[in-house]
Amino acid sequence: MTIVNRWYNILEKMVSQPTYSLVDMRSELDISMQTLQKSIQQLNDVLAPSIQIISQDDKLMLEVYDYTELERILSGSLKRESDFNSSSKRIAYLLKRLIKSTSPLLIDDLAEEAGVSRSTLNKDLKQVKSLAESYSITISGKPNRGLEVLGSELNLRLLYIHQVAPYFEGKTLTEATSSFLETLLQEYKIPKETKELLRKTISIMVERIYASRVLSCPIPYYRNDLTETPLVEKLIYHIEMTYKISLSQFEIDFLCFPFNIRFIDTLSKPSYQSEQVANIFQGIVKKVKETMLVNFDDEELFEEIKSHLGPLINRLIFHVQANDIFHGEVQTQYPFAFEMAKIAGEELSAIFGSELELSEIGYLALYFEMILRKQNSVVNGSRKQIAVVCTTGRGTAAMIIQQLRRILGNDVDITQYSEEDFNLDLNQDYFAIFTTVPLKYKDSKSPVIQVNHLFDDQWLQEEWQRANAFHQKNLETVSLRFLRLSPQKTYQQYLLNMVAELEKLQMIDEGFRNRIIDREKKQSTIFGGGIAFPHTINQGYAKTILMFGKLEEPYQKGDDWIEFIFLVAIPSEIESKMESELLELYDDIFRIAGEPSLKEALRAVETETEFLSFSKSKGVF
């Protein structure tokens, strides 16, 4: 990473999150603390006096005194002004020359232009080829002939916009166009980042048309809903009149893409309806369901997600990523939904040849989490049932109920009982029981909370959290097993050893072994974070089985690394409560993958008894 790129990484992170932990910044940039502090010092020297990054109490804070200057810098001015000897700028220059050239370019000529040796240029060309490949563009070279780019006109333009334009600002646009855009986009309240992207788009479009490099076919999967809007009509008229060119529908579609990659509330667009989008969605859902063995309402999910899918598809087509306004928290909060989104993302990447970043996966995860929650709420009842047992009079009971509603929210149904009327044996389905007197029952399927500190909000909230934890760690339809795994040569052998143990216990059917291996052949169940999650249908047991396999030594082969295997055997017929608890089980598995403290606790587990104790103490499974 060049110093200028590191500056931008730091600054962009600070802009998205004005207060940042020094430790988190160092970790995300993968540099030493000394290097980070030196980089911030250098960046502050460059940014002064308009912008400063303040370090205080192991926290970084962004202070902006001139927002115009901040916009200029974020648009790429530091990169443009950086020393031409930097490899990143040379790479941008090489791409620029290759894209604009009408004939092959010799390596020696390019080295001379860049002022570097042939060996240095060859190193740069490796990165150039890698960048080009991510846009489905090939850099072709033949001895004594030179280098040239091979790819679609659309991808060549996008490569230029995203990888060249930040370093070499186009000089195509007139001052009249700049002024026109400023007025037009202010009128429609267009976001600044959209405006900047539009400038680059117009610049490269006009330049390519002048060079007779035009778009000659529709853009696959792309939908432009803005062709006949007043904004676009004004824009087309200005461009055609100013630059004496005629824009085809293909060029107009390209011109409009900055408006179609995100929701802009001033540009009213019809609801996104497309057979192509529906087909893509069905492919995604099919893959998610097959991989995770989870079920949900396809139609309901599509109704919720289709307005997001359209702009997402457009972003993938045009190599634009959504901003991560959640700062990576979605992965932590909704681990299972995030894994579902990752699978969906892999399907989309395979279609569009553009990898989804974590921010995009995070947005998809929110939709999966929403549909899972809806499904779960239908299974469990959308409102939690609460019992209040009180012997001190109706006034006191009403006060208790009022206080509970204030703290717990409105999604609870509260039923009041006297001590005499309440029979725990007949009322086992309450999510929690609040009582002013000790109840004479030892065993309860519901947590019993004796009200001692009614007006202590923190105490009530803690007790409510305890009630939620109570339900989380009492999955009635899940059977937990534990197995230590000695070193094996293959991941498949680990699985077979776990299956053999379940066969000894007579907990799985005869075909389970083949199903788990066949499933692994179709798609790996190694999910990252040191965990594997093999799972398939089981016809030999009424409950869901979770067998936790702890490897005595971590297994690594290539990029695959495992220390824990969570093998899940799912009954062929799943009742509603079982389905709900299965989703909780999945969530817990992927939560462990992302929480170092839980993994550390699991490393200390040596027996099945200890595993069960871990489950209860940590509120998982």
Protein Blocks (a to p, Z undefined) as FASTA:
>chain_A
ZZklmmmmmmmmmmmmmbacfklmmmmnopafklmmmmmmmmmmmmpmkbccddeehiac
dddfblklmmmmmnopmmmmmcfkbmklmmmmmmmmmmmpcbdcdfklmmmmnopafklm
mmmmmmmmmmmmmnopacdddehkbpcddddfklmmmmmmmmmmmmmccfkbcfklmmmm
mmmmmmnopafklmmmmmmmmmmmmmmmmnopacfbdcehiacfklmgmklmmmmmmmmm
mnopacdfklmmmmmmmmmmbccfklccdddddfklmmmmmmmmmmmmmmnopacdfklm
mmmmmmmmmmmmmmmmnopacddfkgommmmmmmmlmmmmmmmmmmmmmmnopacdfklm
mmmmmmmmmmmmmmmmmmnopadcdddddfebjklmmmmmmmmmmmnojmbccddddfkl
pcfklmmmbfbdcdfbdcdbfbdcbdcdddfblmlmklmmmmmmmmmmmmmmmcfkbccd
dddddddfbfklmmmmmmmmmmmnopacfklmmmmmmmmmmpccbegjhiacdddddfkb
fbdcddddddfbdcdehjbccfbdcdddddfbdcfklmmmmmmmmmmmmmmmmmmklmmm
mmmpcbfklmmmmmmmnopZZ
